[in-house]
Amino acid sequence: MGAIKNVALVGASGSLGTPVLNALVKSGSFNVTVLKRPSSTATFPASVDVRTADLSSKDSVVAALKGQDAVVSTVGIEALPAQDILVEAAVAAGVKRFLPSDFGSNISIPKTAALPIFKSKVAIHEKLREASAATPTFTYTLVCSGAFLDWGLEHNFLLNWEETKPKLFDGGKNIFSATSLDSIGQAVVGVLSHPDETKNRFVQIKDIDISQSQLLDIAKKVDPAKEWHDPIHIDTADLERSSNESLAKGQISMPVMVGYIFRAIFGPAEYGSHFQTTDNELLGLGGKDEADVEAILRKLMLGRSSVEAQGEKWLT
Ligand SMILES: NC(=O)c1ccc[n+]([C@@H]2O[C@H](COP(=O)([O-])OP(=O)(O)OC[C@H]3O[C@@H](n4cnc5c(N)ncnc54)[C@H](OP(=O)(O)O)[C@@H]3O)[C@@H](O)[C@H]2O)c1
């Protein structure tokens, strides 16, 4: 297929959308358009063409996507079902490549795909396959990044380092792959720069393979003066069971869904969170090492405590 020049980004103001937008603009390879919701108050750099589209109206989205070669979606979890209309509109507008809002676990693995948290993402993959079969000029790429590395540490998600008793899942020894937000932005640029090599398939990327125990060791190294107590051990099979019970009672809450995410990231090898192969080289990713992780934690842990020491409120 021909080169991709015009790229529309949906969800550009989000946690992931912001670094993806930066990477697309910084690459200098694309004309970047942002699609935002009518209710969105987000602002964007002057070099970016901003269009407003109602994601619940196919006509509105088709009009906004006219002339675009590719659509990258980084919409948040609440908006994942809205991608249904986005895909239909992209096909109707003649878009050549669609990257849905994936950026996490590898849901080509049936056990992982079966976790309820991934239902919307699995459904969109199915829709993309059908759309591409019906309209072969419409293609897609599914980006698996593993856990967000910097975001996951900042939000105490990969390790709750702010506690004195960190939580370790399944003993904390399972290795999982993780990628920083900037590297994901770089990978999106890489996919759009290599449309033939990335056509209609999953791509896997990672900065590092690491375990919670390793993260805890790094956290202890960064802040040895902190009073670290024995970790709290949590079994991800229990978490999954408890989330299933809540879901069966109609309780759909973030903690319930997070139980499934912890199972997918920290659970046994069959969930595939330790990526054995990657597309790093094709997409231009160099990877990170433990020193990089230490630098992220150092900034978070020491930055945060010194701000708190001054009695100020920590702002992320
Ligand atoms: N692997 C991991 O560890 C990990 C962690 C977090 C997230 N993720 C994944 O990364 C992707 C992006 O997540 P994120 O956390 O970056 O998203 P986010 O910050 O919650 O939201 C991204 C954007 O979605 C847009 N949006 C459109 N319709 C919306 C609606 N109805 N409600 C709320 N927002 C709406 C908004 O953009 P506008 O205001 O411009 O319209 C918003 O800024 C998702 O697929 C998520 O599952 C992965």
Ligand as a Chemical Component Dictionary entry (heavy atoms), coordinates in Angstrom:
data_LIG
# 
_chem_comp.id                   LIG 
_chem_comp.type                 NON-POLYMER 
_chem_comp.pdbx_formal_charge   0 
_chem_comp.three_letter_code    LIG 
# 
loop_
_chem_comp_atom.comp_id 
_chem_comp_atom.atom_id 
_chem_comp_atom.alt_atom_id 
_chem_comp_atom.type_symbol 
_chem_comp_atom.charge 
_chem_comp_atom.model_Cartn_x 
_chem_comp_atom.model_Cartn_y 
_chem_comp_atom.model_Cartn_z 
_chem_comp_atom.pdbx_ordinal 
LIG N1  N1  N 0  -1.397  -1.147 29.349 1  
LIG C1  C1  C 0  -1.706  -0.365 30.375 2  
LIG O1  O1  O 0  -1.101  -0.456 31.467 3  
LIG C2  C2  C 0  -2.784  0.669  30.189 4  
LIG C3  C3  C 0  -3.032  1.611  31.192 5  
LIG C4  C4  C 0  -3.996  2.588  30.975 6  
LIG C5  C5  C 0  -4.711  2.605  29.773 7  
LIG N2  N2  N 1  -4.456  1.659  28.825 8  
LIG C6  C6  C 0  -5.184  1.676  27.531 9  
LIG O2  O2  O 0  -4.749  2.803  26.774 10 
LIG C7  C7  C 0  -5.824  3.334  26.019 11 
LIG C8  C8  C 0  -5.983  4.824  26.324 12 
LIG O3  O3  O 0  -6.304  4.978  27.699 13 
LIG P1  P1  P 0  -6.064  6.365  28.487 14 
LIG O4  O4  O 0  -6.035  6.016  29.939 15 
LIG O5  O5  O -1 -4.935  7.102  27.881 16 
LIG O6  O6  O 0  -7.430  7.129  28.154 17 
LIG P2  P2  P 0  -8.031  8.424  28.897 18 
LIG O7  O7  O 0  -6.911  9.301  29.308 19 
LIG O8  O8  O 0  -9.002  7.976  29.938 20 
LIG O9  O9  O 0  -8.959  9.073  27.738 21 
LIG C9  C9  C 0  -8.470  9.334  26.455 22 
LIG C10 C10 C 0  -9.405  10.236 25.683 23 
LIG O10 O10 O 0  -10.583 9.574  25.238 24 
LIG C11 C11 C 0  -11.443 10.587 24.693 25 
LIG N3  N3  N 0  -12.863 10.246 24.847 26 
LIG C12 C12 C 0  -13.717 10.099 23.837 27 
LIG N4  N4  N 0  -14.923 9.777  24.262 28 
LIG C13 C13 C 0  -14.871 9.718  25.599 29 
LIG C14 C14 C 0  -15.822 9.415  26.611 30 
LIG N5  N5  N 0  -17.073 9.092  26.332 31 
LIG N6  N6  N 0  -15.417 9.465  27.875 32 
LIG C15 C15 C 0  -14.138 9.774  28.190 33 
LIG N7  N7  N 0  -13.175 10.049 27.254 34 
LIG C16 C16 C 0  -13.561 10.014 25.973 35 
LIG C17 C17 C 0  -11.058 11.906 25.376 36 
LIG O11 O11 O 0  -10.502 12.744 24.377 37 
LIG P3  P3  P 0  -11.174 14.135 23.922 38 
LIG O12 O12 O 0  -11.478 14.906 25.162 39 
LIG O13 O13 O 0  -10.111 14.748 23.075 40 
LIG O14 O14 O 0  -12.397 13.796 23.134 41 
LIG C18 C18 C 0  -9.984  11.444 26.378 42 
LIG O15 O15 O 0  -8.990  12.406 26.587 43 
LIG C19 C19 C 0  -7.060  2.476  26.371 44 
LIG O16 O16 O 0  -7.199  1.465  25.411 45 
LIG C20 C20 C 0  -6.687  1.849  27.700 46 
LIG O17 O17 O 0  -7.318  0.600  27.935 47 
LIG C21 C21 C 0  -3.507  0.709  28.999 48 
# 
loop_
_chem_comp_bond.comp_id 
_chem_comp_bond.atom_id_1 
_chem_comp_bond.atom_id_2 
_chem_comp_bond.value_order 
_chem_comp_bond.pdbx_ordinal 
LIG N1  C1  SING 1  
LIG C1  O1  DOUB 2  
LIG C1  C2  SING 3  
LIG C2  C3  SING 4  
LIG C2  C21 DOUB 5  
LIG C3  C4  DOUB 6  
LIG C4  C5  SING 7  
LIG C5  N2  DOUB 8  
LIG N2  C6  SING 9  
LIG N2  C21 SING 10 
LIG C6  O2  SING 11 
LIG C6  C20 SING 12 
LIG O2  C7  SING 13 
LIG C7  C8  SING 14 
LIG C7  C19 SING 15 
LIG C8  O3  SING 16 
LIG O3  P1  SING 17 
LIG P1  O4  DOUB 18 
LIG P1  O5  SING 19 
LIG P1  O6  SING 20 
LIG O6  P2  SING 21 
LIG P2  O7  DOUB 22 
LIG P2  O8  SING 23 
LIG P2  O9  SING 24 
LIG O9  C9  SING 25 
LIG C9  C10 SING 26 
LIG C10 O10 SING 27 
LIG C10 C18 SING 28 
LIG O10 C11 SING 29 
LIG C11 N3  SING 30 
LIG C11 C17 SING 31 
LIG N3  C12 SING 32 
LIG N3  C16 SING 33 
LIG C12 N4  DOUB 34 
LIG N4  C13 SING 35 
LIG C13 C14 SING 36 
LIG C13 C16 DOUB 37 
LIG C14 N5  SING 38 
LIG C14 N6  DOUB 39 
LIG N6  C15 SING 40 
LIG C15 N7  DOUB 41 
LIG N7  C16 SING 42 
LIG C17 O11 SING 43 
LIG C17 C18 SING 44 
LIG O11 P3  SING 45 
LIG P3  O12 DOUB 46 
LIG P3  O13 SING 47 
LIG P3  O14 SING 48 
LIG C18 O15 SING 49 
LIG C19 O16 SING 50 
LIG C19 C20 SING 51 
LIG C20 O17 SING 52 
# 
